[in-house]
Amino acid sequence: MIGPFAAEVVLADGYAAGLLATACGLDRLARHVAERTERHRTGGFTYRPEHDAWICPTDQMLWPVRHDRRLTLYRARPSVCNACPREADCAPSQRGREIVRAPRPWPHSEAGRFHRGIALVLVTLAATLTPVEAARHPTWPDLALSAATLALTALTGWWLTGHLRATPADFPAPYGTAAQPDSGTAAPDRYTTVWRSDS
């Protein structure tokens, strides 16, 4: 006994609380890493949602050239990038600078869903462990402690599943009308359409 509580209940609820803390910590760490990676990939560039384009530090546009359910590829004009004095640091490729961006921010990305899934497994373990010990020790103090732990588990699970409730059923369609998600055909290259006159 630990005060009015059974030792097993206190240990089980403490372990469940540890699982919930681990789930929240994993979720926050994954979000932080995703945001840091995004800042590193797009450092110095500014996204303009009204044009669906990126602006480089020398005020050149990077237009979307390929788009699928997971990623959008933006590319600058090769002739502009190849003549830029910052080319060696910015765009070592002869095709011009490229930026890859997920159409949906974390946690709607695949990596975000993966990490949220792991966190939800930990929440499920916590939700399973607490009622088992409450059933083994059905005294009022133990039941009150287990009820508080279950309420905390439910709140954590509700918070972690918020992205599932907010996600639309379908993803953005690829650029152009010719590309069908299930047909296996590639979306038209907008870069070729926009800059064909320079080739």
C-alpha positions as a Python dict, from the first residue, in 0.01 Angstrom:
ca = {
    (1, 'M'): (0, 0, 0),
    (2, 'I'): (112, 355, -78),
    (3, 'G'): (-115, 567, 139),
    (4, 'P'): (-475, 479, 49),
    (5, 'F'): (-369, 334, -288),
    (6, 'A'): (-255, -15, -381),
    (7, 'A'): (110, -19, -487),
    (8, 'E'): (29, -197, -814),
    (9, 'V'): (-223, 70, -912),
    (10, 'V'): (21, 352, -835),
    (11, 'L'): (294, 180, -1036),
    (12, 'A'): (61, 102, -1329),
    (13, 'D'): (-78, 456, -1339),
    (14, 'G'): (273, 600, -1305),
    (15, 'Y'): (389, 383, -1593),
    (16, 'A'): (87, 491, -1798),
    (17, 'A'): (168, 856, -1724),
    (18, 'G'): (526, 789, -1836),
    (19, 'L'): (397, 641, -2162),
    (20, 'L'): (181, 950, -2218),
    (21, 'A'): (475, 1181, -2150),
    (22, 'T'): (689, 979, -2391),
    (23, 'A'): (419, 998, -2659),
    (24, 'C'): (390, 1376, -2623),
    (25, 'G'): (768, 1417, -2618),
    (26, 'L'): (809, 1204, -2931),
    (27, 'D'): (542, 1406, -3108),
    (28, 'R'): (703, 1740, -3017),
    (29, 'L'): (1050, 1617, -3112),
    (30, 'A'): (931, 1489, -3451),
    (31, 'R'): (756, 1822, -3520),
    (32, 'H'): (1068, 2016, -3422),
    (33, 'V'): (1290, 1806, -3649),
    (34, 'A'): (1047, 1845, -3941),
    (35, 'E'): (1031, 2223, -3899),
    (36, 'R'): (1408, 2249, -3869),
    (37, 'T'): (1458, 2037, -4182),
    (38, 'E'): (1211, 2256, -4373),
    (39, 'R'): (1393, 2573, -4265),
    (40, 'H'): (1726, 2421, -4373),
    (41, 'R'): (1592, 2317, -4716),
    (42, 'T'): (1435, 2657, -4787),
    (43, 'G'): (1682, 2886, -4609),
    (44, 'G'): (1681, 3234, -4764),
    (45, 'F'): (1382, 3154, -4988),
    (46, 'T'): (1031, 3291, -4936),
    (47, 'Y'): (714, 3109, -5032),
    (48, 'R'): (444, 3315, -5206),
    (49, 'P'): (114, 3127, -5175),
    (50, 'E'): (-69, 3369, -5408),
    (51, 'H'): (160, 3252, -5693),
    (52, 'D'): (240, 2905, -5556),
    (53, 'A'): (607, 2988, -5608),
    (54, 'W'): (926, 3047, -5412),
    (55, 'I'): (1135, 3364, -5436),
    (56, 'C'): (1512, 3326, -5408),
    (57, 'P'): (1738, 3584, -5236),
    (58, 'T'): (1805, 3744, -5578),
    (59, 'D'): (1429, 3783, -5644),
    (60, 'Q'): (1399, 3502, -5900),
    (61, 'M'): (1093, 3276, -5905),
    (62, 'L'): (1094, 2901, -5856),
    (63, 'W'): (780, 2759, -6017),
    (64, 'P'): (618, 2422, -5949),
    (65, 'V'): (727, 2172, -6212),
    (66, 'R'): (601, 1845, -6068),
    (67, 'H'): (330, 1770, -5818),
    (68, 'D'): (200, 1446, -5671),
    (69, 'R'): (23, 1339, -5356),
    (70, 'R'): (335, 1361, -5141),
    (71, 'L'): (564, 1631, -5282),
    (72, 'T'): (577, 1940, -5501),
    (73, 'L'): (899, 2018, -5688),
    (74, 'Y'): (979, 2385, -5758),
    (75, 'R'): (1255, 2486, -5998),
    (76, 'A'): (1410, 2813, -6113),
    (77, 'R'): (1506, 2898, -6469),
    (78, 'P'): (1839, 2728, -6546),
    (79, 'S'): (1965, 3022, -6751),
    (80, 'V'): (1911, 3257, -6457),
    (81, 'C'): (2064, 3022, -6199),
    (82, 'N'): (2366, 2942, -6419),
    (83, 'A'): (2441, 3316, -6457),
    (84, 'C'): (2391, 3395, -6089),
    (85, 'P'): (2705, 3477, -5884),
    (86, 'R'): (2566, 3267, -5596),
    (87, 'E'): (2522, 2957, -5813),
    (88, 'A'): (2808, 2760, -5654),
    (89, 'D'): (2649, 2789, -5308),
    (90, 'C'): (2286, 2777, -5413),
    (91, 'A'): (2232, 2570, -5729),
    (92, 'P'): (2518, 2337, -5824),
    (93, 'S'): (2292, 2158, -6075),
    (94, 'Q'): (2276, 2279, -6436),
    (95, 'R'): (1896, 2247, -6418),
    (96, 'G'): (1863, 2538, -6174),
    (97, 'R'): (1781, 2552, -5805),
    (98, 'E'): (1513, 2312, -5685),
    (99, 'I'): (1303, 2309, -5370),
    (100, 'V'): (1088, 2015, -5267),
    (101, 'R'): (789, 2089, -5049),
    (102, 'A'): (524, 1863, -4902),
    (103, 'P'): (174, 1980, -5006),
    (104, 'R'): (52, 1914, -4654),
    (105, 'P'): (244, 2034, -4350),
    (106, 'W'): (347, 1811, -4064),
    (107, 'P'): (171, 1605, -3919),
    (108, 'H'): (-25, 1545, -4242),
    (109, 'S'): (291, 1428, -4417),
    (110, 'E'): (387, 1062, -4425),
    (111, 'A'): (665, 1115, -4170),
    (112, 'G'): (426, 1305, -3946),
    (113, 'R'): (166, 1031, -3962),
    (114, 'F'): (432, 770, -3889),
    (115, 'H'): (550, 949, -3573),
    (116, 'R'): (194, 1021, -3466),
    (117, 'G'): (117, 652, -3513),
    (118, 'I'): (399, 554, -3278),
    (119, 'A'): (278, 808, -3022),
    (120, 'L'): (-76, 671, -3048),
    (121, 'V'): (51, 317, -2989),
    (122, 'L'): (200, 441, -2660),
    (123, 'V'): (-131, 605, -2570),
    (124, 'T'): (-312, 279, -2648),
    (125, 'L'): (-74, 89, -2419),
    (126, 'A'): (-144, 340, -2141),
    (127, 'A'): (-519, 308, -2200),
    (128, 'T'): (-495, -71, -2179),
    (129, 'L'): (-278, -87, -1869),
    (130, 'T'): (-486, 143, -1646),
    (131, 'P'): (-824, -40, -1658),
    (132, 'V'): (-656, -375, -1599),
    (133, 'E'): (-512, -260, -1267),
    (134, 'A'): (-837, -80, -1179),
    (135, 'A'): (-1025, -408, -1226),
    (136, 'R'): (-777, -591, -1004),
    (137, 'H'): (-809, -331, -725),
    (138, 'P'): (-1168, -199, -726),
    (139, 'T'): (-1145, 19, -412),
    (140, 'W'): (-1258, 381, -436),
    (141, 'P'): (-915, 547, -399),
    (142, 'D'): (-766, 316, -662),
    (143, 'L'): (-1061, 369, -895),
    (144, 'A'): (-1033, 748, -857),
    (145, 'L'): (-661, 739, -942),
    (146, 'S'): (-727, 513, -1241),
    (147, 'A'): (-1011, 739, -1359),
    (148, 'A'): (-780, 1042, -1349),
    (149, 'T'): (-516, 852, -1548),
    (150, 'L'): (-776, 740, -1803),
    (151, 'A'): (-902, 1099, -1839),
    (152, 'L'): (-545, 1215, -1905),
    (153, 'T'): (-503, 931, -2155),
    (154, 'A'): (-824, 1028, -2335),
    (155, 'L'): (-716, 1395, -2357),
    (156, 'T'): (-375, 1297, -2493),
    (157, 'G'): (-531, 1063, -2748),
    (158, 'W'): (-781, 1333, -2852),
    (159, 'W'): (-497, 1582, -2901),
    (160, 'L'): (-283, 1337, -3100),
    (161, 'T'): (-569, 1236, -3330),
    (162, 'G'): (-667, 1596, -3408),
    (163, 'H'): (-482, 1582, -3742),
    (164, 'L'): (-693, 1284, -3848),
    (165, 'R'): (-1015, 1476, -3783),
    (166, 'A'): (-880, 1782, -3969),
    (167, 'T'): (-745, 1601, -4278),
    (168, 'P'): (-963, 1609, -4591),
    (169, 'A'): (-1038, 1273, -4746),
    (170, 'D'): (-845, 1340, -5068),
    (171, 'F'): (-512, 1501, -5145),
    (172, 'P'): (-452, 1781, -5397),
    (173, 'A'): (-481, 1677, -5761),
    (174, 'P'): (-165, 1688, -5973),
    (175, 'Y'): (-106, 1989, -6198),
    (176, 'G'): (-278, 1960, -6531),
    (177, 'T'): (-584, 1764, -6626),
    (178, 'A'): (-404, 1483, -6808),
    (179, 'A'): (-253, 1327, -6496),
    (180, 'Q'): (-475, 1089, -6309),
    (181, 'P'): (-365, 972, -5961),
    (182, 'D'): (-420, 604, -6036),
    (183, 'S'): (-327, 596, -6405),
    (184, 'G'): (49, 601, -6349),
    (185, 'T'): (98, 891, -6595),
    (186, 'A'): (324, 1174, -6484),
    (187, 'A'): (189, 1525, -6437),
    (188, 'P'): (286, 1772, -6710),
    (189, 'D'): (606, 1963, -6640),
    (190, 'R'): (495, 2321, -6573),
    (191, 'Y'): (854, 2436, -6607),
    (192, 'T'): (855, 2335, -6974),
    (193, 'T'): (522, 2510, -7031),
    (194, 'V'): (623, 2834, -6858),
    (195, 'W'): (976, 2870, -6996),
    (196, 'R'): (951, 2697, -7335),
    (197, 'S'): (1019, 3027, -7519),
    (198, 'D'): (1374, 3042, -7375),
    (199, 'S'): (1479, 2698, -7497),
}
